[in-house]
Amino acid sequence: MKKIPLLIVFFLTIFFTGCEEVVDVDLDPAPPKLVIEAAINWKKGTTGNQQIIKLTTTTGFFENVVPTVSGATIFVKNSSNQQFDFVEVGKTGRYVCSNFTPVINETYILTVISNGNTYTATETLTAVAPIKKIEQNNEGGFTGDEIEVRTFYDDPADENNYYLYKYVYSNKITSNYYVDEDKFFQGNEFFSISDDEDLKAEDVIEVTHIGISKQYYNYMTILISIAGSSSGGPFQSPPATVKGNIINTTDKANYPLGYFSLSEIDSRKYTIE
């Protein structure tokens, strides 16, 4: 994935007696920012022991390579002060933990030490309602002639819940993300819905429901509204800076991008009939 700083490119066009000349203006790129991809996801039915955190930096719009960040110290602690170390694999910027212990409603603290700066964030692991069924409707969409897929679950009663839905399509490169809250369907059966008007028989959809905190819901609402729901991923850079929950305790003005989240997830694959 490519992280893009906010760059504004001006094209100056000068007209001379019917001739047109384009002058490119050189602009100084913004200093690179650290990007921390720290989404701890615990899939139902698994131990959730293996987790990955990725470190990269932002780069120029026309650059094809995303710089990775090596040599960092990364660990997560729970409320009992148990520490889970994330160890880098080679020089890839991918830091792996193989003994993480996920516990619903447990509070975790992330610490990242890199290039003389210390970054921290605190978040709680949020549960998600299990997927109960998937239904296909061949008369969906505004025109009534599109294939539509709905993924149902029972929202827990007497508590406020927030969801992130992810749809991956075999016929598309990008994924579709959108968020939801149970304000209007609390304690009832509800569903997420596909957003691909080109679905056809034999296409495969992978649906993932992710339980998220209210703070992460607010963050993703802003991010998706700017970047668009089919942005390819929650860390695909939008045309503006969106601050997450990770703080640079060494230099608060030099904040990183990204978010520390902990979620229970449930996923299913469905083949269009």
N, C-alpha and C positions, 0 to 999 in steps of 0.2 A: 504494500500500500504506500501511496505517495503522500507525504505531508507537505503542504504548500503554504508558505507565509503569505500574508496579505500584500499582494503586489498590484499596483495600478499602472497599466501601460498606456501612455499617451501616443497617439499617432498624429503627427503634424503634417498636414498636406499643404503644399505651396503651389499656387497656380501661376504659371508664366506663359502668357500668350498661347493658350491652348495646350500647353505641356503640363504634365503633372509629375511632381517629384515627391517621394515619400521619404521623410527623415525619421530615423529611429532614434529615440532618446534613451541614452544609457542611464539606468537608475541603480543606485546602490541597493543590493538586497538586504533584507532585514537580517539581523544576527540570528543564527540557528537556535532553536529552542529544543530542550529535551522533551521527548514524547514518551510517556510511560503507559504502556498498554497492560493494565493489571486487572483483567477480568477473571476472577476466580469463579468457575462454573462447576457445580456439582450435579451431574446427570443422575436422575432417579435410577436406582438399580445398580449403581456403581459405588466404589469406595470413595471416589473423589480424591484419592491420595496424590495423583500426579497433576500438577498445575504448572502453568508457564506464564512468565512475565517477560515482556519484550521492551527493549530500550532502543530508540532511534532518535534522530533529530530531524527537524524540519529542513527542507532544502529548497532550492530555486525551482520555479515553475517549469523550466525547460530541462531540468536535470532528470536523467533516467534511472539513477541509482539512489536509493534511500540509505543514508549513512546509518550504520548501526553503532551502538555504544557498548564498548567492552570494558572489562576491568572494574565493574561496579560491585558493591556489596549490597545484597538485597535479602531481607528477611521479613517475616510476618509473625507477630505474636498474638496469642489469644488473651482472654481476660485472666487466665491462670498463669500468664507469663511464659507459657510454653512457646518455644521459638521454632519456626519452620524456615530453614535456609533455602534460598534459591541460588543454584550454582550454574554459572554460564557453561554452555556447551560450545567448546572451541572458542572462536572469536566471532560468534554469530549475533551477539546481542540478545540471544534467547537464554533465559535463566530458568532452570527447571528445579522443581521440588518434587520429591517422590514419596514423601511421608506426611503430606498435609492431612489434617484431620478436620473435615467440615462438620459443623454443628449448627443446626437451625437456631436462629436468634442469638447466636454467639457474636460477640464483638471482637474485631480483629484490627490490629494496627500495622500498617505497612511502613517500612523504612527502606529508603534507597539512598545509598551514599555513592556519589559519582562526581569526579573532577572537583573535589573540595567542597561540594555542596551536599547537604542532607535534606531529603524530601520525605515528608510523612503524610499519612492519611488514615482516617479511622472510618470503619464501616461495619454494618451488621449483616450477617448472612440471612437472606430472605427466602422463605419457602415459596413454592408455586403449586397451584392446584393441578392435579394430574389430568392429562388429556384423556377423555372418555370415548370420543368417537370422531370420525371425519366423514363428512357428507359432501357429495358432488351434486351440483345443480347445473344442468345444461341450458337453462334459460335465465342466466344471471346477467349482470351489467345493466347499464342504462337502456340499451337497445333490446334486452331480453334474448340475445342470441349468443352470449358468451358463456364459456365454462367457468364456473365459480366453485371454489372449494372452501368449506367452513370447518373449522376445528373446534370442537366443543369441550367445555370443562364446567365443573360446578364451583362457583366462587364461594369461598368460606363466608359464613354469616358472622355478623357482630365484630367485624374488623375491617379496617381499610386496607385494600390491596392494590398494588400497582404492577403492571405487566409490560414487558417488552416482547413483541412478537417478531420472529424472524422467518421469512419464507425464502428458500433457495429453490430455483427452478432449473431443470436440466436444459431448457431451451434459452436461458439467458445467462450472461456473464455476471451481472450484478445481482445482489440479494435485495430483498425488500424488508425494511424495518419499520415498525410503528409502535407507539406506546398507547397504553390504555389505563384507566382507573375505574374502580367498581362503584363510583358514585351513584350511577343510575341502574345498576343491576346487582347490588350487594346481596349475597346469599342466594342468588339464582343461577340457573344454567346460562352460560353465555358462550361466545365464540370469537375466534379471530377469523379473518377472511383473506383469501388470496387476492393479489393485485397484478394479474397478468392476463391481458385480454387476448393473448395469442395462444392460450393453452389448447392442446389437441390430444387425441388419444395416444397413449404410450408415453407421454411426458411424465416425468417424475418430479414430485414436490417434496422437499424436506421441510417440515414445520417444526419450529422450536418455540416453546413458551418459556419465558424467563421471569422469575420473580424478582422484583427490584424494589429498592427503598423509595420513599417519596422524594428524597434529594436527587437520586439518580433519575427518577421519572422527570423531574424538572429540568435536569441537565439534558437528557435525551430529547425532550420536547423541543428545546431550543435548537439543539444540534440538527435534528431531523427537519425542522421547519426551515432552517437555513440551507442545509445541504441537499434536502430532498429525500423522500423515503426510500428511493432506489439508489442510494449513494454508494453501495458496495460494502459498507460496513460502518459501524458507529465511530470509527476513528479515521475515516476518510475525511480529509480536511475540507471544511466549508470555506466560503469566501469571507470569513471573519474569524476572530479568535474567540473561542468559547472556553472559559476557565472551568476546570473540574474541581475535585475536592482535594487534590494533592497540593501541599504547601511546601515551599522551599524555606526551611527554618533558618538557613544560613543567610539568604538574601531574598526577602519576601517579594521584592520587585521583579526578580528573575524567576517567575513562576513557570512550571512545566505545563505541557498539554497532556491530555489523557484523564483517566478516571480510575479510581480503585473501587471495584464493585465485587460483591460476593452474592451469588445467586444459586438457588436450586433451579434446575431446568428439566423440562420434559420435551421429548422430540419424537416425531413419527415420520415415516416416509409413506407417500401415497402415490400410486400410479393412476393417471387419468384413464378412465374407461371409455 
